[in-house]
Amino acid sequence: MTTLFTKKGEADFLQLLIRSAENALQAAQMFRTAMMGEKPPTHFIQAINDLEHQGDSITHEIFKGLNKAFITPLDREDIMELASKLDDVTDGIEATIARFDYLYIETTDALMQEFSGVIVASCQHILDAFKLLAKKKYMQITEHTVQINSLENDGDRLMREGIRQIFKAKKDPYEDFKLKEIYERLEETTDACEDVANILESVVLRYS
């Protein structure tokens, strides 16, 4: 059971967001381990899938709590968007690892490994920002959103480099398609991290 309650019996939305961010970070760390090659990537599919389901459960608890709460610590729309976009991050990680299974990809490469580091760092900054949000330390949140935006730029660079390499050294078109699928899905996951950062920045502007 993931629900957290205040003394009044209401859902503690900020703590639930922190729990969701912790779950996303755990999924990112698991994904990075999968990319580093000690075991086949598909070995980690079930564990990451379980974390994705846990993230869905937390998001559901947030939405259910919003339907019952009279007073919320932030605007309902902000809480919903933060929960939804953070869920997209975990979904992106799960969707990427799933591709190693149904596209029959047995190995990783340096770009995938670097991408995984970018995602771990982004999720760590998201978690740190949510902890500051719970403490109402709004101005300090900006330090983390700036870093997330910078990491998203790294994701763009890695995707472009990956696709450049595909067209520079053409091999089996099926294999090239598989790599392109992975790089683009990883870049979409860093985009999801940036979406969380953008919402946090708008919250900072309104509440600081």
N, C-alpha and C positions, 0 to 999 in steps of 0.2 A: 504494500500500500504506500503510495507516494505522497498523499495529501499531508500538508502541514497546516496547522491551525493557529490562530492568535488566541489570546485569552478569552475573546468573545466568541470563539468557535467559528470564526470566519477563516477562509483560506488565506494563508500568508503568501501572497502572490510573488513578492520579491524573493522570498526563500525558495519558492518553486522554480522561479527563473534561474536562480543560482544552481539548484539541483539539475535543471535541464542543461545548463552550461557545463556543469561537471560531467554530465553524461556525454555531451558532445566532445569534450576534451578527452574523455576516456576512449571514445570511438576513434578519435583522431590519432591518439597514441597507439592504439591497436592497429590502425591502418598503417602507421609508420613502421611498426614492427613487421607487418606483412610485406611492405615494400623493400625492406632491407635484405630479404633473401635467405634468411636462415632456414625458413620452411617455405613451401609453395604458397603463393598468395591465397589460394583456395582453402588452405588450412584454417584461415581466420574468418571465413564467411559466416559461420554460425554464430560466433562470438559477437561479431559486429552487427549481425542481424538482430541478435537479442538486445543489444544496446539501442538499436533503432526502434525496436518495439517499446523499450523502456522510455525512450524519448517521446514516442507517441502517447504513452500512458500519462506522462507528466503534462504534456500539452492538453490532453483531454481533461485532466484535473483542473488546469488553469481555466479553460473555457467553461467547464461546469461550475467552478467557483464564481466566475464572473456573472453567470446567470442568477446566482443567489445573493451576491454581495450588494449592499446598499452603498457602502463607501469603499473606495479603492485608493491605494497609495499613489497611483498615477491614473491618467485618463484611461478608460477601458480600451479605447482604440490602440493606445500605446502598448498596453500589456498584451493585447491580442496580437499586434504586429510583431512585437519582440518574441513572443512565444512561437508564432508561426514561422518567422524567418530563422529563428534558431533551430527549429525542427527541420527546416530545409537544409541546414548545414549537416545534421546527422543523416538525413535522407541522402544527401549527396555523397557522403562517405560510403554509405551502404550500397548505393547504386553503382559506385565505382568498383567496389570489391566484387559485386555481383557480376560485373562484366568480365572479370577474369575467369569466371566459371562458364558463362554461356557463350563467350567468344573464344574459349579454349586458349587462354593466354597463360603460359606456365612460368614465365620469368618477368622480372621488372628491369628497368633501366635507370640510368643516373637522373634523368629528368623526373621520372616518377618518384624517385627517392627524395629529390629536392622539393618537389611539389608537396610530398607528405610532411616535410619539415615546415613548409609555409603554412599548411593547414593546422598543424599542432600549435605553432606560434600564434596564429590567428585565434584559435579557440582558447588559448591561455589568456590572451588579451581580453577576449569577450568575458571570460569568467572573472578576471580581475576587475573589469568595468562594472559587472553586475554586483560584485561585492561592494564596490564604492557606491553604487546606486542605492543599495540597501541601507548604507550609512549616510545617505544624502550628501555625499562628498562629490557634488556634481562637477565642479571645475577640474577635479583630478581625472575624471572620466575621459576628458579630451586627449590626455596623453596616450591613452590606449586606442581611441578611435583613429588618431593620426597614424599609429603604428599599423592598425588593421588595414587602413587605406593604402599604406605603403606596401604591405604584404600582398594586397590584391594586385598591385602593379607588378609585383614579382610573379604572380600567377599568370598575368597577361603575357609577360616576357617569356616565361617557360612554355606556355602554349604555342606562342609564335615560333620559338626556337624548335620545338618538337615538330611542328608542321613543316618548318623550313627543312629540317633534316629529312623528313619523309620525301619531299619533292626533290631534294638535292641528291639523295642516294636511293633511287627507286628500286624496290625489291618486289616481292610478291604483293600484288594489289590487295589481296585479302589481309595480309599481315599489316600493310600500310593502313588499311581501313580500321583495323583493330586498334592500332596505336593512336590514330586520330580520335577515335571514340573515347579512349582513356584520357588523353590530354584535354579534350574539350569538356569532358565531365568533371575533371579536376578543376579546370578553370571556372566552371559554373559553381563549384563548391566554394571557391575563394570569393566569387561574386556574392554568394549567400552570406558569407562572413561580413563582407562590406555592407550588405543591406542591414545587418544588425547594427553595425557601427553608425550608419546614417540615421537610423531611428534613434539611437542613443544620443547622437548629436542634437537632434531636434528636441529631445527631452531635456537635455542640458540647457538649451536656449530658453525653454519655457519655465524651468524650475530653478535655475541658478540666480 
